[in-house]
Amino acid sequence: MNFKHGGIFVAKFWWVNQGQSYKWESALGVMWAPHVNEDGKTQHHWERMDRVQPGDVIVNYADMQIRAISTALTDARPAANPHVGLTELEWEKDGREIKLRMQELEVPMHLSDVPEALRKSWKSYGSPFNIKGGVNQGYLFELPEEAGLWIMNELSLVAEAGDDLSDVIPDAGESETDAVIVVGPDGEVVVKFRAEHGQLKKHLFGGKKESECALCGKLLPRGLLVTSHIKKRAECNPGERMDKRVVMAACALGCDAVYERGYIKVSPAGVIEIGPRISATEHLSAFVNDLVGKKVSAFTPHTAKYFAWHAKWHARTALHV
């Protein structure tokens, strides 16, 4: 059971398998589960809905990917099935619902991005992971704290010293503020809210419906472009984190991923070169080679230091994959 710390709920982490229901539940900003199955019996993965408290963190998983991170706005309350017209079965009509503030990830995290050894180590009773590192069947699971912290850190959703944070939960439809976690001196996890990413995204795109990828140069719909940190956010100092030029528009068609993972780097002349990380497949090599030689539109005398950091950091940490 979570508890209050200084008047604020200390968060627990949850993992929800939404599958086909993600489309409807994300549009409504809810989690929903029936009370009983067709045999009139309760299910442990539905019963856990009653343990979720406002302020808890929910990892939304569907189609083999972590698609969103949500904050619970309410506890579980009786509600009719929101998937209107999808069922005529009596046992599926009534259940419980939790209102969520969802923040969809610009780039979903694939299950394979979470090391298998970690997933296996996180196996425990009620955990979403099984002995093989796969995801258990069921709806809602309690996520071990170390797993929740790892995922939030990978998504740059752990607050850093100097971040401008608020305790006030934004409206469910407000998308300019990210929920982040603050880990206290005693290990307690508290959810707060940070507007930084939304401000950077607004600076890059404003109200544009289309924009160019800074790496490949293609003009693409806004939904296919990511607010990509040139220098890893976790390595930025407070001033760099608020520098609007520390980010660039990178496409979700592959450019963001190959830059983030070090398959490409940017030269001191602002031109894409092969990065220190070795491409393991012919298709990946071909994708990288198509980018080599292109001029990066986000490269300026000011951003040169960020691109130089990226190249040096990956030269130190490159791994064969």
Number of C-alpha atoms within 10 A of each C-alpha: 8 17 13 11 13 7 7 14 18 24 27 25 22 24 22 21 23 21 14 10 14 21 12 15 17 20 9 16 19 20 25 26 26 20 19 16 13 10 7 9 9 13 15 13 17 20 18 17 23 13 13 24 22 20 26 24 31 27 23 24 23 20 13 14 17 22 23 20 25 24 26 22 22 17 18 23 13 14 15 15 18 19 15 10 7 10 11 9 8 9 15 18 18 17 19 20 22 22 21 25 27 28 22 16 13 15 20 17 18 14 18 12 12 15 10 14 10 14 21 15 14 20 19 14 11 16 19 26 23 18 13 13 20 15 17 16 12 14 22 28 26 21 24 20 15 12 17 20 18 15 19 18 15 14 17 15 22 20 21 20 8 10 16 14 19 14 12 9 17 15 10 15 10 12 15 16 20 25 26 24 25 21 16 11 7 6 8 17 24 21 26 22 21 20 16 19 18 15 15 23 18 15 15 18 18 10 9 10 10 14 20 19 25 22 25 20 17 12 14 16 13 17 12 17 25 23 23 25 24 25 22 17 18 16 11 16 14 14 9 14 23 17 13 17 19 23 25 28 26 27 28 19 14 14 23 23 16 18 23 18 16 23 23 27 27 25 19 14 12 21 17 23 19 19 23 21 19 16 20 10 10 9 10 15 14 11 16 21 14 12 19 18 14 16 19 20 16 21 23 14 10 11 17 18 15 20 23 17 16 23 21 14 15 20 15 9 10 16 12 8 8
